[in-house]
């Protein structure tokens, strides 16, 4: 799936494009808006780990199982966060959307909803995925609610799914949208975006 190095997904307020090494300063500034690396329910790189974060993402991109993207505010041209396709399974046409984080100031905009709409549209209509999944910390109530709001269905809790930087054994909640559900989910998201008035979004 890394056969489209110039992949760009454009919406009304944001643009998604493939991550590049030169994006490091912009991502550092985005994460510093709210000091997101201090969050306990997700992992956002701090300045000292940003280069490693980018290198790991781009290695996954070269190996073909990750498509890392930066989120850019179209009005300013500034990077306001990051997201990615990962756990790409070509044989079974399934994919996960995750590693999404947004600057604190971008969390009170339509950025997250529009990013998910663009990603889901690409996954189902271009990649022809039959399943798109999401995973979040079971302690992250805002993220869980946000995933449900976009139309995903909760499937269950994966116990001790990963170890967080502080050593906590995290239980993760798994959600999914399947291809037969996409038309209704798409319509609902289009309606949501049409009436957005700046309600806060959560980090997923």
C-alpha positions as CSV (number, residue, x, y, z in Angstrom):
1,X,0.0,0.0,0.0
2,X,3.0,2.3,0.0
3,X,2.8,2.6,-3.8
4,X,1.4,6.1,-3.4
5,X,4.2,8.1,-1.8
6,X,2.4,11.4,-2.6
7,X,-0.9,10.3,-1.1
8,X,-2.9,13.4,-0.1
9,X,-6.4,13.4,1.3
10,X,-8.0,16.9,1.3
11,X,-11.1,18.0,3.2
12,X,-12.7,21.4,3.8
13,X,-10.6,22.3,6.9
14,X,-7.7,19.8,6.9
15,X,-5.4,17.9,4.6
16,X,-3.7,14.6,5.2
17,X,-0.4,13.7,3.5
18,X,2.3,11.1,4.0
19,X,4.8,11.9,6.8
20,X,8.3,13.1,5.8
21,X,11.5,13.5,7.9
22,X,11.3,17.2,7.4
23,X,8.0,17.3,9.3
24,X,9.8,16.9,12.6
25,X,9.8,20.6,13.7
26,X,6.1,21.0,12.7
27,X,5.2,17.9,14.7
28,X,7.2,19.1,17.7
29,X,5.3,22.4,17.7
30,X,2.0,20.5,17.3
31,X,2.7,18.2,20.2
32,X,3.9,21.1,22.4
33,X,0.5,22.8,22.0
34,X,-1.0,21.2,25.1
35,X,2.2,19.2,26.0
36,X,0.5,16.1,24.7
37,X,3.4,13.9,25.7
38,X,2.1,14.1,29.3
39,X,-1.1,12.3,28.4
40,X,-1.4,9.0,30.2
41,X,-3.9,7.3,27.9
42,X,-2.1,7.6,24.6
43,X,1.5,8.0,23.4
44,X,2.5,11.3,21.8
45,X,6.2,11.9,21.1
46,X,8.0,14.6,23.0
47,X,10.7,16.7,21.4
48,X,13.6,14.3,22.4
49,X,11.8,11.3,20.9
50,X,10.3,12.8,17.7
51,X,13.1,11.7,15.4
52,X,12.7,8.1,16.6
53,X,8.9,8.3,16.3
54,X,9.2,9.4,12.6
55,X,11.9,6.9,11.8
56,X,9.8,4.0,13.2
57,X,6.7,5.2,11.3
58,X,8.7,5.5,8.0
59,X,10.2,2.1,8.5
60,X,6.7,0.7,8.7
61,X,5.8,2.6,5.6
62,X,8.7,1.2,3.6
63,X,7.8,-2.3,4.8
64,X,4.3,-1.8,3.6
65,X,2.2,-2.2,6.8
66,X,1.9,1.4,7.8
67,X,0.9,4.6,6.1
68,X,1.8,7.5,8.5
69,X,0.2,10.9,7.8
70,X,0.4,14.4,9.1
71,X,-2.7,16.5,9.7
72,X,-2.4,20.0,8.3
73,X,-4.8,22.9,8.9
74,X,-5.7,24.2,5.5
75,X,-6.2,27.8,6.7
76,X,-2.7,28.1,8.1
77,X,-0.7,25.4,6.5
78,X,0.5,24.3,9.9
79,X,0.8,20.7,11.1
80,X,-1.7,20.1,13.9
81,X,-1.3,16.4,14.5
82,X,-0.7,13.0,13.1
83,X,-2.6,9.8,12.3
84,X,-2.0,6.6,10.3
85,X,-3.2,3.5,8.7
86,X,-1.5,0.5,10.3
87,X,-1.8,-3.2,10.8
88,X,-2.4,-3.3,7.0
89,X,-3.5,-6.8,6.0
90,X,-3.8,-6.9,2.2
91,X,-4.8,-10.6,2.0
92,X,-7.9,-10.1,4.2
93,X,-8.5,-6.4,3.1
94,X,-8.5,-5.1,6.6
95,X,-6.8,-2.1,8.2
96,X,-6.6,-0.1,11.4
97,X,-6.8,3.6,11.9
98,X,-4.8,4.8,14.9
99,X,-1.9,6.7,16.4
100,X,-4.1,9.8,16.0
101,X,-3.3,12.9,18.0
102,X,-4.1,16.6,17.6
103,X,-2.8,19.8,19.1
104,X,-4.9,21.1,22.0
105,X,-6.1,24.1,19.9
106,X,-7.2,21.8,17.1
107,X,-9.3,19.6,19.4
108,X,-12.1,22.1,19.4
109,X,-12.5,22.0,15.7
110,X,-13.9,19.5,13.1
111,X,-10.3,18.2,12.4
112,X,-10.7,14.8,14.0
113,X,-14.1,14.1,12.5
114,X,-13.0,15.2,9.1
115,X,-9.8,13.2,9.3
116,X,-11.7,10.1,10.2
117,X,-14.1,10.7,7.3
118,X,-11.2,11.1,4.8
119,X,-9.4,8.0,6.1
120,X,-12.5,5.8,6.1
121,X,-13.5,7.0,2.6
122,X,-10.0,6.1,1.3
123,X,-10.0,2.8,3.2
124,X,-13.4,1.6,1.9
125,X,-13.7,3.2,-1.5
126,X,-10.0,3.2,-2.7
127,X,-8.4,0.3,-0.9
128,X,-11.6,-1.7,-0.9
129,X,-11.2,-2.7,2.7
130,X,-13.9,-5.0,4.2
131,X,-13.0,-4.0,7.8
132,X,-11.5,-1.0,9.4
133,X,-10.7,-1.2,13.1
134,X,-9.9,1.2,16.0
135,X,-8.2,0.5,19.3
136,X,-8.0,2.7,22.3
137,X,-7.2,2.6,26.0
138,X,-10.1,1.4,28.1
139,X,-9.4,4.3,30.5
140,X,-9.8,6.9,27.6
141,X,-13.5,7.6,27.9
142,X,-13.4,10.5,25.6
143,X,-11.8,8.5,22.8
144,X,-14.2,5.6,23.3
145,X,-17.1,7.9,23.0
146,X,-15.6,9.6,19.9
147,X,-15.1,6.3,18.1
148,X,-18.7,5.3,18.8
149,X,-19.9,8.7,17.5
150,X,-18.3,8.1,14.1
151,X,-20.3,4.9,13.8
152,X,-17.9,2.2,14.9
153,X,-19.2,-0.8,16.9
154,X,-17.4,-1.9,20.1
155,X,-16.3,-5.6,19.8
156,X,-14.6,-6.2,23.2
157,X,-11.7,-5.5,25.5
158,X,-8.3,-7.0,24.8
159,X,-6.7,-7.5,28.2
160,X,-3.1,-6.3,28.8
161,X,-2.8,-5.5,25.1
162,X,0.3,-3.3,25.5
163,X,2.6,-1.8,28.1
164,X,2.5,1.9,28.4
165,X,5.6,4.1,28.9
166,X,4.9,4.4,32.6
167,X,4.8,0.6,32.9
168,X,1.0,0.3,33.2
169,X,-0.4,-2.9,31.6
170,X,-3.1,-1.4,29.3
171,X,-6.4,-3.0,28.5
172,X,-7.5,-1.9,25.0
173,X,-11.0,-1.6,23.6
174,X,-11.5,-2.8,20.0
175,X,-14.0,-1.2,17.6
176,X,-14.7,-1.8,13.9
177,X,-16.7,-0.7,10.9
178,X,-17.3,-3.2,8.1
179,X,-17.9,-2.6,4.5
180,X,-21.7,-3.3,4.6
181,X,-22.0,-0.6,7.3
182,X,-20.0,2.0,5.5
183,X,-22.7,3.7,3.4
184,X,-24.8,4.5,6.5
185,X,-21.7,5.6,8.4
186,X,-20.6,7.8,5.5
187,X,-24.0,9.5,5.4
188,X,-24.0,10.1,9.1
189,X,-20.5,11.6,9.0
190,X,-21.3,13.8,6.1
191,X,-24.3,15.2,8.1
192,X,-22.2,15.6,11.2
193,X,-19.5,17.6,9.3
194,X,-22.2,19.7,7.6
195,X,-23.5,20.9,11.0
196,X,-20.3,21.1,13.0
197,X,-20.1,24.2,15.1
198,X,-16.8,23.6,17.0
199,X,-17.7,21.0,19.6
200,X,-14.6,19.3,21.1
201,X,-13.0,16.2,19.6
202,X,-11.1,13.5,21.5
203,X,-7.8,12.0,20.7
204,X,-8.0,8.5,19.4
